């Protein structure tokens, strides 16, 4: 897939150290956005279009077309094949993963005094015994979400928080991840700046419809054909 990323400086703790949010949508091609030419009769993306209009829209970029290499490149700033030399994605029994000795954006920011958190889909881990501790080894103070490549069901998915298995959540996965992000941000004071890596599973399969309350009337009126 082509990943969509968005960075925002929010309520800076100091002029030199703004808070930073990176949002990564999974299996979201840029052609599905109106600001990149998607047909408004088929899909509407007003909020992301506004972000593009008020921020910076990239029109020439490089991405790996699958999950793990794409997020490894964004996490490290290296070409996908250098940071994660695999021909596809990381499967649950993978013998490799993003090496803990890699320098990630979280490592760099934490060394500069930032609090760091990764929320949502991880999909960078290697051997199974290494799964739970992997985000912490790569620079994140806090992790909440799933360690593997996809959720089993958007309404019934396993949730890991700081290496501890919290069992199965019945909260719609995207809402759970956004709520986890909000809770973490709400717990930050002003003593130090923070960095949030919010990697949503959506719109990666399985394709489970969000609750009706999350679907705008305009989107409900779109012709599915």
C-alpha positions in Angstrom: 0.0 0.0 0.0 0.9 3.6 0.0 0.8 5.1 3.4 -0.6 8.5 4.3 1.4 10.4 6.9 0.6 13.6 8.6 2.7 15.6 11.1 1.4 18.3 13.3 3.0 20.7 15.8 0.5 21.1 18.7 0.7 23.4 21.7 4.5 23.5 21.9 6.0 23.0 25.4 8.7 25.4 24.2 9.3 27.3 20.9 12.1 25.0 20.0 10.4 21.7 20.9 6.9 21.3 19.5 4.7 18.3 20.3 4.6 16.0 17.2 2.0 13.6 15.9 2.5 11.2 13.1 -0.6 9.5 11.7 -0.1 6.4 9.6 -3.2 4.9 7.8 -2.8 1.3 6.7 -3.5 0.2 3.0 -4.6 3.7 2.2 -3.7 4.7 -1.4 -3.2 8.4 -2.1 -5.7 8.0 -4.9 -8.5 7.6 -2.3 -8.2 11.2 -1.3 -10.2 14.0 -3.0 -7.1 16.3 -2.7 -5.3 13.8 -4.9 -8.1 13.5 -7.4 -10.5 10.9 -6.0 -14.1 11.1 -7.4 -16.3 12.9 -4.8 -19.2 10.8 -6.0 -17.5 7.7 -4.7 -15.6 9.0 -1.6 -15.3 12.1 0.4 -12.3 13.1 2.6 -13.0 16.7 3.8 -10.9 16.6 6.9 -7.8 15.2 5.2 -8.3 17.6 2.3 -8.3 20.4 4.8 -5.0 19.1 6.4 -3.5 19.1 2.9 -4.7 22.6 2.1 -3.5 24.1 5.4 -0.2 22.1 5.5 2.0 20.6 2.9 0.9 18.1 0.3 3.6 15.8 -1.2 3.4 15.0 -4.9 6.6 13.1 -5.4 7.6 10.5 -2.8 8.9 7.0 -2.3 7.1 4.2 -0.4 7.1 0.5 -0.1 3.8 -1.0 -1.2 3.3 -3.3 1.9 2.9 -2.9 5.6 6.2 -3.7 7.5 8.8 -2.2 5.1 6.8 1.0 4.6 6.5 1.7 8.4 10.1 0.6 8.9 11.2 3.3 6.4 9.1 6.0 8.0 10.3 5.0 11.5 14.0 5.0 10.6 14.4 7.4 7.6 16.1 4.6 5.7 15.2 2.8 2.5 12.9 -0.1 3.3 15.2 -2.8 2.1 18.1 -1.4 4.3 16.1 -1.2 7.5 14.0 -4.3 7.0 15.5 -6.6 4.3 12.5 -8.8 3.6 10.6 -9.5 0.3 7.2 -9.0 1.8 5.7 -8.3 5.2 6.5 -9.7 8.7 4.3 -12.7 9.4 3.6 -13.9 12.9 6.4 -16.6 12.8 9.0 -14.2 11.3 12.6 -14.9 12.3 13.5 -11.2 11.7 12.2 -7.8 12.6 13.4 -4.2 12.9 16.6 -4.6 14.8 16.6 -3.0 18.3 19.9 -1.3 17.4 18.2 0.7 14.6 18.0 4.4 15.4 14.3 5.4 15.2 12.7 8.8 15.2 11.5 7.9 18.7 15.1 7.2 19.9 16.2 10.6 18.5 13.4 12.5 20.1 13.5 10.7 23.4 17.2 11.6 23.7 16.2 15.2 23.2 13.8 15.1 26.1 10.6 14.0 24.5 8.0 11.6 26.0 7.2 9.0 23.3 4.3 6.7 22.5 3.3 4.3 19.8 -0.5 3.6 19.5 -2.2 1.2 17.2 -0.6 -1.2 14.7 3.1 -2.1 15.3 4.0 -4.8 12.8 7.8 -4.4 13.1 8.5 -7.2 15.5 10.6 -10.2 14.9 10.7 -13.5 16.8 7.7 -14.1 19.1 9.6 -13.9 22.4 10.7 -10.4 21.4 7.1 -9.2 20.5 5.9 -7.5 23.7 9.1 -5.6 24.5 9.8 -4.5 20.9 8.3 -1.0 20.9 10.2 -0.1 24.2 13.5 -1.3 22.7 13.0 1.0 19.7 12.5 4.2 21.7 8.9 4.3 22.9 8.0 4.9 26.5 4.5 3.7 26.0 2.7 1.3 23.6 -0.9 0.4 23.2 -2.3 -1.6 20.4 -1.6 -4.7 18.3 1.8 -6.1 17.6 0.9 -8.1 14.5 -0.1 -7.2 11.0 -3.9 -6.9 11.3 -6.7 -7.1 13.8 -8.8 -10.3 13.8 -12.0 -8.4 13.9 -12.5 -4.6 14.2 -15.1 -5.3 16.9 -13.1 -8.0 18.7 -9.3 -7.6 18.8 -6.4 -8.3 21.2 -4.9 -5.3 22.9 -1.4 -5.1 24.3 -0.4 -2.2 26.6 3.2 -1.7 27.7 4.0 -5.4 27.1 1.0 -6.7 29.0 -1.8 -8.6 27.3 -5.1 -6.8 28.2 -7.2 -9.4 26.5 -9.9 -8.8 23.9 -11.4 -5.4 23.2 -14.9 -5.1 21.8 -14.5 -1.3 21.1 -14.3 -0.6 17.4 -10.6 -0.8 16.7 -10.1 2.7 15.1 -12.1 4.2 18.0 -10.0 2.3 20.5 -6.8 3.5 19.0 -7.9 7.1 18.9 -9.2 7.0 22.5 -5.9 5.5 23.6 -4.1 8.3 21.8 -6.3 10.9 23.4 -5.9 9.4 26.9 -2.1 9.4 26.5 -2.0 13.1 25.3 -4.4 14.1 28.1 -1.9 12.7 30.6 1.0 14.8 29.3 1.9 17.8 31.3 3.9 20.8 30.0 7.2 19.7 31.6 8.4 18.0 28.5 7.3 17.8 24.8 5.9 14.6 23.4 5.9 12.5 20.2 3.0 10.3 19.3 3.1 7.7 16.6 -0.5 6.8 15.8 -0.6 3.9 13.4 -4.2 3.0 12.6 -5.2 -0.4 11.3 -7.8 1.2 9.1 -8.5 0.8 6.3 -6.6 -2.5 6.2 -8.8 -5.6 6.0 -10.9 -7.1 7.5 -13.4 -4.6 6.0 -15.8 -4.1 8.9 -18.1 -1.2 8.7 -17.6 1.5 11.4 -20.5 2.2 13.8 -23.2 4.4 12.1 -22.4 7.2 14.5 -18.9 7.5 12.9 -20.3 7.8 9.3 -21.2 11.2 8.2 -24.6 11.7 6.5 -22.8 12.8 3.3 -20.9 9.6 3.2 -23.9 7.4 3.9 -25.6 9.1 0.9 -22.8 8.1 -1.5 -23.7 5.6 -4.2 -21.9 2.3 -3.4 -22.0 1.3 -7.0 
